[in-house]
Amino acid sequence: MTIAADPALAAGARSERRFFLALSLPALVIVGLAAILPILWIIRQSFLTTGGEYTVGNYEKVLSSGLTWSALITTVELSLGTLAFCILLGTPLALALASVRPRVANLLMAFVMLPLWTSILVRTYGWLVLLRRDGLINAALTGSGLTAEPLPLVYNFTGTLIGMVHYMLPLFLLPVYAAMRDIDANLVRASASMGATLGQVIRTVILPLSAGGIFSGSMIVFIYTIGFFITPAVLGGGKVNPLSIRIERTLSTFQDWGSASVLGILLLVLMALVGAMFLVARRLVARNKVGAAHA
Amino acid sequence: MKSLPIIIDSVRKTYGSYVALDDVSLDIRAGEFLTLLGPSGSGKTTLLMALAGFVRPDSGKLLLGDRDITRLAPNKRDIGIVFQNYALFPHMSVLANVEYPLALRKTPKAEARQRALDTLARVKLEGLSERNIAALSGGQRQRVALARAIVFEPRVMLMDEPLSALDRNLRETMQYEIRRLHDDLGITTIYVTHDQREALTMSDRVAVMNSGRIQQIDTPQRIYDRPSTRFVAQFMGEANILAPGLVRTIDGGDASHETLMIRAENFHLDARLAGPDAVALEGMLRAKAFRGENWLLTLAPHGGQEVLVCIPSALAGGCAELATGQRVTVYASAAKAHAIPGAMA
């Protein structure tokens, strides 16, 4: 490298690196202040008694409580359930969006994105209107005679799941749609010309090539839903209690900052675990995809 | 492998008011190498895509052998296609790409592997079967695309400007190899290109297309020497379209009454080289340029039109001495002066 050997150019490259580092400094400061510091503070808090002495008692109390574990299970159930429905509903929708003409796709995309511009509180209460015992859906069901009794659609797990899937679907859709739209149309044609049916085209070409997008979308859904609060609080009717709601209750009812911090750390660890799992899975898939091509 | 003839019977395709295919009819013989040649927008790719099943004609019929495939789904046509950008599956290895059509046909795994390896050897890619597509050069990708298109022994092969992304040397090698592959397999091949030299080099017959119509279909030599329209004449190299009256016979006889096409390289400075039945053209020398293997002279006969004359360097004894502005007479054998039917200037 003759360029690096020139001292003047090397100095120029150094100062350029410093300049770009300086550009990222404000962002680093904000992340440090707004994310890292509070986390450190919560970790410290989790080891303190209400009197301010160091203890591991908070951990013992929280981890030995059955409520904690049932909350953890509810959290994972809600996240996995939301993810499952996002994949089931979102993947075919993304496929449909990616295969229509761009103008139609943009229009449909606007409809998909519309809920994102509405406050989550408004959307959640909107579902309440629809799903209540005397809500629109139950009125239609009983009115038409399809069901004798109104269905329990809200103030339970079902209602919470419906609200969460509704919230997460657009966020899942975006990366999946982007990945599918980027697939060269000639790959689909090539596959068909060699004899593939539509199902085979989807299975052997479209899904493998949009796996990255499906992974990203799944990660977004999981990470987001692990900390969901408003939807279970409003649509769960007190019967659906994930970790987020336990934290709030520990604080508002017992003013127990130590236990709440432990629960917060539990949530954090869960997110880190899931994130790491996704990254490992993605790497494994990337390594295995070459060579494996059976229809 | 038994190859099949293709009959294209008055196929028409419009997009709104734009006519992409204007009642195109074409018979392709079994085992023939036919090239669709034309500028972009001439309809050649639309015709190819109609054969592949990705474009549905508004009217007309497509027959593969005696089977009507006009409305048949693309995946039931058994046609091998090489796409312009190769369309190789980036998530599969070279071998998996070539095995793909066999896997779709439920060929037993061991047999599929053997056939894929044999086909890869046929296109000189042995040893690269485990490679990732991204790790291949353009020429290698081209060969994988070829292997994948022939491995399932289709009755017909379609190629959509397969060499346009390669550099010139590689393109010439691949032209030769594609033609050799065609001759080995005897598979009916329809090849789309906008490169006239490629079309002339490779084809049994060339169909020249322009604005959705076939202008002429003939052997490469006849397309070049005996173009039936002004468009074909000009598309196939340096052609001078000479209005009636510009050319006279060598003994000062009457001027021609027809529009003549004489290619730049068919002119001579020396009347003896043009033979006893030569025709002559006189004009003012407007420009001359030395191009290595030949001289390019630009003549301006009366009437304002410019005529290009190409004299091989070996026969261009007097060219260096010619001065612009001087009057020059050039000669061509009468056999090389081709009357273009119906092209009154």
Chai-1 contact restraints between the chains, C-beta under 6 A:
chainA,res_idxA,chainB,res_idxB,connection_type,confidence,min_distance_angstrom,max_distance_angstrom,comment,restraint_id
A,N186,B,F83,contact,1.0,0.0,6.0,A-B,restraint_1
A,N186,B,A87,contact,1.0,0.0,6.0,A-B,restraint_2
A,L187,B,A87,contact,1.0,0.0,6.0,A-B,restraint_3
A,R189,B,F54,contact,1.0,0.0,6.0,A-B,restraint_4
A,A190,B,A87,contact,1.0,0.0,6.0,A-B,restraint_5
A,A192,B,P74,contact,1.0,0.0,6.0,A-B,restraint_6
A,A192,B,N75,contact,1.0,0.0,6.0,A-B,restraint_7
A,S193,B,A52,contact,1.0,0.0,6.0,A-B,restraint_8
A,S193,B,P74,contact,1.0,0.0,6.0,A-B,restraint_9
A,S193,B,I81,contact,1.0,0.0,6.0,A-B,restraint_10
A,M194,B,P101,contact,1.0,0.0,6.0,A-B,restraint_11
A,G195,B,N75,contact,1.0,0.0,6.0,A-B,restraint_12
A,G195,B,L104,contact,1.0,0.0,6.0,A-B,restraint_13
A,A196,B,N75,contact,1.0,0.0,6.0,A-B,restraint_14
A,A196,B,L104,contact,1.0,0.0,6.0,A-B,restraint_15
A,P208,B,H91,contact,1.0,0.0,6.0,A-B,restraint_16
A,L209,B,H91,contact,1.0,0.0,6.0,A-B,restraint_17
A,K289,B,H91,contact,1.0,0.0,6.0,A-B,restraint_18
A,V290,B,S93,contact,1.0,0.0,6.0,A-B,restraint_19
A,V290,B,N132,contact,1.0,0.0,6.0,A-B,restraint_20
A,G291,B,S93,contact,1.0,0.0,6.0,A-B,restraint_21
A,A293,B,M92,contact,1.0,0.0,6.0,A-B,restraint_22
A,A293,B,A96,contact,1.0,0.0,6.0,A-B,restraint_23
A,H294,B,A103,contact,1.0,0.0,6.0,A-B,restraint_24
A,A295,B,A103,contact,1.0,0.0,6.0,A-B,restraint_25
A,A295,B,L104,contact,1.0,0.0,6.0,A-B,restraint_26
